[in-house]
Amino acid sequence: MQTERPTATATGFQPIPNGDPGAPGAEVHREMIYQTGQGTCCNQDRRNQPQANAIGAAALIFLSGGLHIAWSIGFDSLLAELEVSSHLRISWFVAAIVGALLGGFFSQRLTYKQLMQLCAMLTVIGGVVMGVRSFNAKAMFVARYLNGFANGLAFAPTLAMAGELSVYYRRGTTASAGEQWPTALGIFVQIVCSASWDTESEFTVEQFQGVLSAILGVIAICMAWLLTIESPVDMLHRGDEQAAIDALSRLHRPRAVTAETYDQLDNHRTYLAHNQPMRGLRGWTEALPALLHLCLLRGLYAMSSSMLVAYTLSYTSTVVYPGNSGPFVLFGLLRLVGSCASAFALDTLGRKIPLLLGLVMAGGLAAGVASRFVVSELLRVKDMRMALWLLLLYQLFAGIAFGPSSAYLSEAFPRSVKRQCIALAYALEMIIQLGICRVDLSRNIDGIDNIAGFFFSLAALLLAEFLCSVWCMPETKMTTLRQAQIKFRNFVVSQQA
C-alpha cells in the first residue's frame, strides 16, 4: 500500500510534523518537490514576500541613488545648470565606484543587516546635509559622496543575497525588482521634479531630493532592523544548520518548517559542495567569461541612461515641444514601465527573451535616432520629432533589455568571487557614466556630432551584444543557483568546443 503524499495548501506546504525532520511522515515531506504551478500566483507572491522584504532596505537606498543619477546626467534645476562644476556632477559616480569595490571585496566582515544599516545611515546623513541648505556646493559635495558611497557599498552584497534568499522560481524577479525598479523609479521622480519645479520657489529641487533621500534612509533603517534576514547559505557554510533552517522558515509566510524548507536546504548544501573547490585562481578562471559578458551588458546599461541621452532628449523636445515637460515625463515613465515589465517576465518567459527582444529593438531604435542627425543642411523639425519619439521608444526597450542583467549577476559566478565580480561590473558601469559626463558638448555646434556618433556607436554595440547573447547567454529560468552556475560554465565550454 502506497503512502499518500501530503498536499500543498493554499499558502504552501503543510508543516513537517512537530517541526522535527525525524518525526513520522517527515520523509514523505522531504521527498516532495515543490511545484510552482500549485496555488495561485497571488498565493505564491504572498508566501514568498519576506524574500523581497529582506532586501527592501537596499531597494530604498537604490531609489535615492536613482535621484542622484538622474541629477548627474542633466535632469537638474536651471540654477544647477548655471553653477554646477564638472567635479560636482561626477562626484556621485566616483563615490559609487569606491563603495562598490569596498562592498565587493570587504563587505563580508559585516553581517548583511549591519551593512544595510550603515548604508541607510549614510543615506540619511547625506539627505539631511543636502536638504537643509539651499544649493550650497560644499553641502552637495558631501551629500553626493555619501549617497554614492552608500549605493556602491550596498550593490554587490544585495544582488548576491537576492540570489541566495530567493526560491529558485522567483530569483529573477526578486533580483531585478530589488535593483532595477527602484533605480528607474528614482530617475523618474527626479525627471518629473526637474521638469515641473517652480524656478521661483525658495525650496529648490535639490533640497527636495535631499529631504526625500533622508526619508528613504530612515525607512531603510527600519526595514533593515525589522525585515533583513541573513543568508542561509552563509549559515550552512559556518556549519550552523539549525540557524539555516530557521532563516529559511522566516523567508516564507506563514513561518513554518516545511518540505520546501528541507528541499531548499539540500539545494544550498549541494551549491556549497559544488563551489568548495572553486577558490582563488580557479574561481576567477570560472567567473571570467561571464564577468566579461556581463560587464559589457552593464556598460550598455550605463550608456542607455547617460548624459548624452538626456542631452538628446532636451535638445529634441525643446525644438519640437518648446516649454512642454511631457516628453521628459514620458521618457522616465517608459523606462520605468520597461524595467517593471522585464522583471515580471524573468521567471515566466525567462531571461533570454526579454534580453534579446530589448537589445535588438533598442539597437534598431538607437540607429534610427542617430540617422536623424546625419544631414548636411539645417536639421528640420520633422527630423527632430522623429528622433524624439524613437528616443522615447528606445527607453522602453532599454528597460526591457537590461532587466535580466540583475538576475544574471546574482547567479552567474562562483560563490567565492561572486561579490567581487558584481562589484567590478558595477564599477565599470559607473566609470562609463563618469566618462560620458566628461564629454564637452560645446566643442561641436549644438553637440550634433556628439549625438550622431554616440547613437551609432550605441546601436552597433547593442546589436553586437544581441548576437553575442544569442550564443553565449544561457537561459537560467527555474534553475537552482548551482544549476545556473553550471549552465554558464557549459555555455563557455560548448563555445570553445
MOFENQUI-V882558 format. One line per field, one symbol per residue. phi: phi as a letter, one per 40 degrees, with the letter a starting at -180 (. if undefined). psi: psi as a letter, one per 40 degrees, with the letter a starting at -180 (. if undefined). burial: 1 if it has 24 or more other ideal C-beta (glycine too) atoms within 12 Angstrom, else 0. A space follows every 10 residues. Layout:
BEGIN
phi->???
psi->???
burial->???
END
This chain:
BEGIN
phi->.cccccbccc bhccccdggb cccdgccccc ccccbcccgc ccccccccdd ccccbccccc cccccddccc ccchcbcccc dcbccccccc cccccccccc ccccbbcccb cccccccccc ccccccccdc ccbcfbcccc dccccccccc cccccccccc cdcccccccb ccccccccbc dccccccccc cccccbcccc ccccccccdc cccccccccc ccccccbcbc ccccccccgc cccccccccc cbbccacbdc dccccccccc cccccdccbf cccccccdcc cccccccccc ccccbbcccc cccccccccc bcgbcddccc dccccccccc ccccccbbch cccccccccc cccccccccc ccbcaccccc cccccccccc cccdcccccc ccdccccccc bcbdccbccc ccccccccdc ccdccccccc cccbdfgccc cccccccccc cccccdcccd cbbccbcfbc dccccccccc ccccccc
psi->hihhiiihad eaiiihheeh eeiheddddd ehhhheehii dddddddedd ddddeddddd dddddddddd ddeegaiddd ddehidddde dddddddddd ddddeedeei iddddddddd dddddddddd deigghdddd dddddddddd dddecddddd dddddiidee dddddddddd dddddddddd dddddeihee hdhidddddd dddddddddd ddddddehhi hddddddeeg ddddddddde eihihihidd dddddddddd ddddedegib dddddddddd dddddddddd ddddfidddd dddddddddd gheheddddd dddddddddd ddddedecdi dddddddddd dddddddddd deegidahhi dddddddddd dddddddddd dededdddde ediiddeddd dddddddddd ddddddeehh eediheeddd dddddddddd dddddddddd dehiheifii dddddddddd dddddd.
burial->0000010100 1111110000 1000010011 0101010000 0001101111 1111111111 1111111111 1111111001 0001000111 1111111111 1111101100 0110111111 1111111111 1000100011 1111111111 1111111111 1111111111 1111111111 1111111111 1111101000 0001111111 1111111111 1011001111 1111111000 0001101111 1100011111 1111111110 1101100100 0010011111 1111111111 1111111111 1111111011 1000101111 1111111111 1111111011 1111111111 1111111111 0110000010 0011011111 1111111111 1111111111 1111111111 1111111111 1111011010 1000001101 1101111110 1110110110 0111111111 1101111110 1100000
END
